[in-house]
Structures are given as structure tokens and as C-alpha cells.
Amino acid sequence: MTPTAALSPDGETVKKDGSSAIGAGRPGFLWAAPAAVFFGLFALVPLVMVAVLSFASWDGLSDPEFAGLDNWRKLLDDPVMIKSLWLSVLLTVLGVAVQTPLSILLGVWAAGHQRNRGVLSAIYFVPMLLSVAAVSVLWRAVLDPNMGVPAQATWLFGDGNLFGKQATAIGVLVFVSTWQFTPLHTLIYQGAARAVPQVLYQAAQIDGAGTVRQFFHITLPQLRNAIITSMILMVVGGLTTFDTVLILTQGGPGSDTTISAYYMYQKAFKSFDYGGASAIALLLVLVSTVISLIVVRLSGYDKMRSTMEGL
């Protein structure tokens, strides 16, 4: 006898035997076991080790000694640490503010059927294929104050030293990150835009809605999940940026671009204070997690459910 189905109060399809149609066909735990083992070995175990070291004093050579909350007290009293945390948040906010609208517009455009769209999209996605180190070295050479473009165009760049002032140095970091990572987020929006049912646009055209109105009333609402996913990736990536700062500014001028990840590097490999560096690393994990959870909570992303879940 074939089991019948009914709707539960929250709209889910529930079979007579009590099971939910949404969970039908969901793969078992064994399918996730390899990924879970990999995540445990290369994410959870190092995270636990870092958490333990954050309460110890260790120079990397001698045996670690328990230090209690000393590392954490030093961080709270360290003006450079407080400044680096604010700089990390600033770079993250600027990155989200610049990359999000640019990525949405390019992603929606790339999802269309314009002439030569495929060729132009392929060229545009090239920066995504390069490593962060290679991109940073490239732009360091291009923006070099002695031999680069700014030195040849002083009418536009003033003295040509974009790395000599905090404002311009931060601007360079935001620009380089945008140049490299916008294609990744564009790809996310391109896929999401192609998944929007065309019947919605057809109905809007019948009602007399133009391209701009369709974009704001159909495309953007349909991209909600993609926007939240992209923003979380930007937040985590922005707070953990390291390579770009190391190669482009080295935290300068002074400590004006010393973000938390770079300060962690200085603590560990220049001051040989691995306990303090571990505390910074754990703090970055906590801040990234809290901000991501806030974004998910405020957006209602945690309450969304895909109709394809479990298939």
C-alpha cells in the first residue's frame, strides 16, 4: 500500500508513516565521513592546539609553559592590537561595500546573452586564477613609487608614493583585493542569476516593467541567498587577509595598515611570541564566527530551506 502524504502546519509534506518528504533521499553520514575526517584533522585539531597555546608562553624552541590569561591581558592592553582589529574591520567593510554591488552587476550581466559575453567573461575571470602572492607582487611593481605608474603620472598621484599615507595605502589594499576577488563573487551571482525563472521576467514585461524595475523587484530578491553567501565569504576573507598586506605595505607606513592577521605574523615570526600570536588567531576565529552568525541571523538565512534539499 502506497503511503499518503499531507501538509504539516509549517507547510512541509509529511507522509502517513510520520516521515518528512523533505528528508527523503538524504544521503547518510558515511557520504560525509571523508570530508568530516579531513575537516577534523586540518581544521579542528589545529584550532584546539591554537586555543591551548593561547594560554601558554612559548618561543617556538623551548617547552611551552602555562601562562593563564597573561596573553589575553596583554592583547587588551596592546594599543597596536586594538588598532589592528579596527583596521581589519575597516578593510572588511570597505571590501564588502565595493565588491558586493560590483559583483552583482557583473554577475547579472554575465548571466545574459550579450554578444561576446563568453569571451569577455573568460578574460575578466583571469585574476581569480592567480595566487594572492602573484597578484600582490604584480601590483607592487605597477604602483612602485620610483619606477611604477604613479611615478610617471605625478599629476594624478601627487608625489607618487601611494604607500606613504594611511588613506592611500588602505585604498591600494582595497583596490587590489577587489581586482582579484570580485570575479569569484561575480561567478556566484552569475550562477544565481541564471537560476531565476524566466517566467518572472516575462510576466513583468507583460505588466510593463522595464529593465531597471525588473532588476530591483525580481533579480535582487532572487539573489538574496547568493548575496548572504558572498558576504560571509567576504567577511571571513577580509578578516584573515595576510598575503596582500605582507607584500604590498608590510603593515606600513608605521603600523597604519597592520591588520590583525599581519600582527599575528609579527608576533609569531619576528617576536617569537607564539602564545600571543595564538591568542590573536583565536580572537580572529571568534570575531569571524560572531560576525558571520549575525549576518545569517539578521538576514533570516538560517530559516531558509531549499526545495532541492536532500536530493
Contacts in CASP RR format, 6 or more apart in sequence:
PFRMAT RR
TARGET T0000
AUTHOR 0000-0000-0000
METHOD contacts of the structure
MODEL  1
MTPTAALSPDGETVKKDGSSAIGAGRPGFLWAAPAAVFFGLFALVPLVMV
AVLSFASWDGLSDPEFAGLDNWRKLLDDPVMIKSLWLSVLLTVLGVAVQT
PLSILLGVWAAGHQRNRGVLSAIYFVPMLLSVAAVSVLWRAVLDPNMGVP
AQATWLFGDGNLFGKQATAIGVLVFVSTWQFTPLHTLIYQGAARAVPQVL
YQAAQIDGAGTVRQFFHITLPQLRNAIITSMILMVVGGLTTFDTVLILTQ
GGPGSDTTISAYYMYQKAFKSFDYGGASAIALLLVLVSTVISLIVVRLSG
YDKMRSTMEGL
3 15 0 8 1.000
3 16 0 8 1.000
3 17 0 8 1.000
4 15 0 8 1.000
4 16 0 8 1.000
5 13 0 8 1.000
5 14 0 8 1.000
5 15 0 8 1.000
5 16 0 8 1.000
5 21 0 8 1.000
6 13 0 8 1.000
6 14 0 8 1.000
6 16 0 8 1.000
7 13 0 8 1.000
7 14 0 8 1.000
8 14 0 8 1.000
8 20 0 8 1.000
12 20 0 8 1.000
12 21 0 8 1.000
12 22 0 8 1.000
13 20 0 8 1.000
13 21 0 8 1.000
13 22 0 8 1.000
14 20 0 8 1.000
14 21 0 8 1.000
15 21 0 8 1.000
22 305 0 8 1.000
22 309 0 8 1.000
22 310 0 8 1.000
23 309 0 8 1.000
23 310 0 8 1.000
24 310 0 8 1.000
25 310 0 8 1.000
25 311 0 8 1.000
26 309 0 8 1.000
26 310 0 8 1.000
27 310 0 8 1.000
47 282 0 8 1.000
47 285 0 8 1.000
50 278 0 8 1.000
50 281 0 8 1.000
50 282 0 8 1.000
51 278 0 8 1.000
51 282 0 8 1.000
53 64 0 8 1.000
53 274 0 8 1.000
53 275 0 8 1.000
53 278 0 8 1.000
54 71 0 8 1.000
54 72 0 8 1.000
54 275 0 8 1.000
54 276 0 8 1.000
54 278 0 8 1.000
54 279 0 8 1.000
54 281 0 8 1.000
54 282 0 8 1.000
55 66 0 8 1.000
55 67 0 8 1.000
55 68 0 8 1.000
55 69 0 8 1.000
55 71 0 8 1.000
56 64 0 8 1.000
56 65 0 8 1.000
56 66 0 8 1.000
56 67 0 8 1.000
56 68 0 8 1.000
56 71 0 8 1.000
56 275 0 8 1.000
56 278 0 8 1.000
57 64 0 8 1.000
57 65 0 8 1.000
57 66 0 8 1.000
57 67 0 8 1.000
57 70 0 8 1.000
57 71 0 8 1.000
57 275 0 8 1.000
58 64 0 8 1.000
58 65 0 8 1.000
58 274 0 8 1.000
58 275 0 8 1.000
59 272 0 8 1.000
59 273 0 8 1.000
59 274 0 8 1.000
60 272 0 8 1.000
60 274 0 8 1.000
61 272 0 8 1.000
64 275 0 8 1.000
67 275 0 8 1.000
71 275 0 8 1.000
71 276 0 8 1.000
71 278 0 8 1.000
71 279 0 8 1.000
72 279 0 8 1.000
74 276 0 8 1.000
75 81 0 8 1.000
75 276 0 8 1.000
75 279 0 8 1.000
75 280 0 8 1.000
75 283 0 8 1.000
80 255 0 8 1.000
80 258 0 8 1.000
80 263 0 8 1.000
81 260 0 8 1.000
81 263 0 8 1.000
81 280 0 8 1.000
83 255 0 8 1.000
83 258 0 8 1.000
84 255 0 8 1.000
84 258 0 8 1.000
84 259 0 8 1.000
84 260 0 8 1.000
84 262 0 8 1.000
84 263 0 8 1.000
85 260 0 8 1.000
85 283 0 8 1.000
85 287 0 8 1.000
87 170 0 8 1.000
87 256 0 8 1.000
87 257 0 8 1.000
87 258 0 8 1.000
87 259 0 8 1.000
87 260 0 8 1.000
88 238 0 8 1.000
88 239 0 8 1.000
88 241 0 8 1.000
88 259 0 8 1.000
88 260 0 8 1.000
88 261 0 8 1.000
88 284 0 8 1.000
89 239 0 8 1.000
90 170 0 8 1.000
91 170 0 8 1.000
91 173 0 8 1.000
91 174 0 8 1.000
91 177 0 8 1.000
91 238 0 8 1.000
91 241 0 8 1.000
91 259 0 8 1.000
92 234 0 8 1.000
92 235 0 8 1.000
92 237 0 8 1.000
92 238 0 8 1.000
92 239 0 8 1.000
94 170 0 8 1.000
94 171 0 8 1.000
94 174 0 8 1.000
95 174 0 8 1.000
95 177 0 8 1.000
95 178 0 8 1.000
95 234 0 8 1.000
95 238 0 8 1.000
96 231 0 8 1.000
96 234 0 8 1.000
96 235 0 8 1.000
98 174 0 8 1.000
98 178 0 8 1.000
99 177 0 8 1.000
99 178 0 8 1.000
99 181 0 8 1.000
99 182 0 8 1.000
99 185 0 8 1.000
99 234 0 8 1.000
100 185 0 8 1.000
100 227 0 8 1.000
100 230 0 8 1.000
100 231 0 8 1.000
100 234 0 8 1.000
102 178 0 8 1.000
102 182 0 8 1.000
103 182 0 8 1.000
103 185 0 8 1.000
103 186 0 8 1.000
103 188 0 8 1.000
103 189 0 8 1.000
103 230 0 8 1.000
104 189 0 8 1.000
104 220 0 8 1.000
104 223 0 8 1.000
104 227 0 8 1.000
106 124 0 8 1.000
106 182 0 8 1.000
106 186 0 8 1.000
106 189 0 8 1.000
107 186 0 8 1.000
107 187 0 8 1.000
107 189 0 8 1.000
107 190 0 8 1.000
107 191 0 8 1.000
107 193 0 8 1.000
108 189 0 8 1.000
108 190 0 8 1.000
108 193 0 8 1.000
108 215 0 8 1.000
108 219 0 8 1.000
109 117 0 8 1.000
110 117 0 8 1.000
110 118 0 8 1.000
110 121 0 8 1.000
110 124 0 8 1.000
110 186 0 8 1.000
110 190 0 8 1.000
110 193 0 8 1.000
111 189 0 8 1.000
111 190 0 8 1.000
111 191 0 8 1.000
111 193 0 8 1.000
111 194 0 8 1.000
112 193 0 8 1.000
112 194 0 8 1.000
121 190 0 8 1.000
124 183 0 8 1.000
124 186 0 8 1.000
125 183 0 8 1.000
125 186 0 8 1.000
125 187 0 8 1.000
126 183 0 8 1.000
127 135 0 8 1.000
127 179 0 8 1.000
127 180 0 8 1.000
127 183 0 8 1.000
128 180 0 8 1.000
128 181 0 8 1.000
128 183 0 8 1.000
128 184 0 8 1.000
128 187 0 8 1.000
130 138 0 8 1.000
130 180 0 8 1.000
132 180 0 8 1.000
132 243 0 8 1.000
132 244 0 8 1.000
133 243 0 8 1.000
133 247 0 8 1.000
135 176 0 8 1.000
135 179 0 8 1.000
135 180 0 8 1.000
135 244 0 8 1.000
136 176 0 8 1.000
136 243 0 8 1.000
136 244 0 8 1.000
136 246 0 8 1.000
136 247 0 8 1.000
136 248 0 8 1.000
137 247 0 8 1.000
139 172 0 8 1.000
139 176 0 8 1.000
139 179 0 8 1.000
139 248 0 8 1.000
140 247 0 8 1.000
140 248 0 8 1.000
141 147 0 8 1.000
141 148 0 8 1.000
142 148 0 8 1.000
142 149 0 8 1.000
143 149 0 8 1.000
143 150 0 8 1.000
143 162 0 8 1.000
143 163 0 8 1.000
143 172 0 8 1.000
144 150 0 8 1.000
144 151 0 8 1.000
145 151 0 8 1.000
145 159 0 8 1.000
145 160 0 8 1.000
145 161 0 8 1.000
145 162 0 8 1.000
145 163 0 8 1.000
145 164 0 8 1.000
149 157 0 8 1.000
150 156 0 8 1.000
150 157 0 8 1.000
150 158 0 8 1.000
150 160 0 8 1.000
150 161 0 8 1.000
150 162 0 8 1.000
151 160 0 8 1.000
154 160 0 8 1.000
162 168 0 8 1.000
162 169 0 8 1.000
162 171 0 8 1.000
162 172 0 8 1.000
163 169 0 8 1.000
163 172 0 8 1.000
163 248 0 8 1.000
163 249 0 8 1.000
163 252 0 8 1.000
163 253 0 8 1.000
164 252 0 8 1.000
164 253 0 8 1.000
165 253 0 8 1.000
166 253 0 8 1.000
166 256 0 8 1.000
166 257 0 8 1.000
169 248 0 8 1.000
169 249 0 8 1.000
169 252 0 8 1.000
169 253 0 8 1.000
169 256 0 8 1.000
169 257 0 8 1.000
170 256 0 8 1.000
170 257 0 8 1.000
172 248 0 8 1.000
172 249 0 8 1.000
173 241 0 8 1.000
173 244 0 8 1.000
173 245 0 8 1.000
173 248 0 8 1.000
173 249 0 8 1.000
173 257 0 8 1.000
176 244 0 8 1.000
176 248 0 8 1.000
177 238 0 8 1.000
177 241 0 8 1.000
177 244 0 8 1.000
181 234 0 8 1.000
184 233 0 8 1.000
185 230 0 8 1.000
185 233 0 8 1.000
185 234 0 8 1.000
188 226 0 8 1.000
188 229 0 8 1.000
188 230 0 8 1.000
189 223 0 8 1.000
189 226 0 8 1.000
189 227 0 8 1.000
189 230 0 8 1.000
191 226 0 8 1.000
192 222 0 8 1.000
192 223 0 8 1.000
192 225 0 8 1.000
192 226 0 8 1.000
193 219 0 8 1.000
193 222 0 8 1.000
193 223 0 8 1.000
195 222 0 8 1.000
196 218 0 8 1.000
196 219 0 8 1.000
196 222 0 8 1.000
196 223 0 8 1.000
200 218 0 8 1.000
200 222 0 8 1.000
201 214 0 8 1.000
201 218 0 8 1.000
204 210 0 8 1.000
204 213 0 8 1.000
204 214 0 8 1.000
204 217 0 8 1.000
204 218 0 8 1.000
205 214 0 8 1.000
209 217 0 8 1.000
224 299 0 8 1.000
225 301 0 8 1.000
225 304 0 8 1.000
228 295 0 8 1.000
228 296 0 8 1.000
228 299 0 8 1.000
228 301 0 8 1.000
231 295 0 8 1.000
232 292 0 8 1.000
232 295 0 8 1.000
232 296 0 8 1.000
235 288 0 8 1.000
235 291 0 8 1.000
235 292 0 8 1.000
235 295 0 8 1.000
236 288 0 8 1.000
236 292 0 8 1.000
239 260 0 8 1.000
239 261 0 8 1.000
239 284 0 8 1.000
239 287 0 8 1.000
239 288 0 8 1.000
239 291 0 8 1.000
240 261 0 8 1.000
240 284 0 8 1.000
240 288 0 8 1.000
241 259 0 8 1.000
241 261 0 8 1.000
242 261 0 8 1.000
242 262 0 8 1.000
242 265 0 8 1.000
245 251 0 8 1.000
245 257 0 8 1.000
245 258 0 8 1.000
245 259 0 8 1.000
245 261 0 8 1.000
245 262 0 8 1.000
246 262 0 8 1.000
246 265 0 8 1.000
249 257 0 8 1.000
251 257 0 8 1.000
251 258 0 8 1.000
251 259 0 8 1.000
251 262 0 8 1.000
252 258 0 8 1.000
258 266 0 8 1.000
260 280 0 8 1.000
260 283 0 8 1.000
260 284 0 8 1.000
261 284 0 8 1.000
263 280 0 8 1.000
264 277 0 8 1.000
264 280 0 8 1.000
264 281 0 8 1.000
264 284 0 8 1.000
265 277 0 8 1.000
267 273 0 8 1.000
267 274 0 8 1.000
267 275 0 8 1.000
267 276 0 8 1.000
267 277 0 8 1.000
267 280 0 8 1.000
268 274 0 8 1.000
268 276 0 8 1.000
268 277 0 8 1.000
295 301 0 8 1.000
296 302 0 8 1.000
END
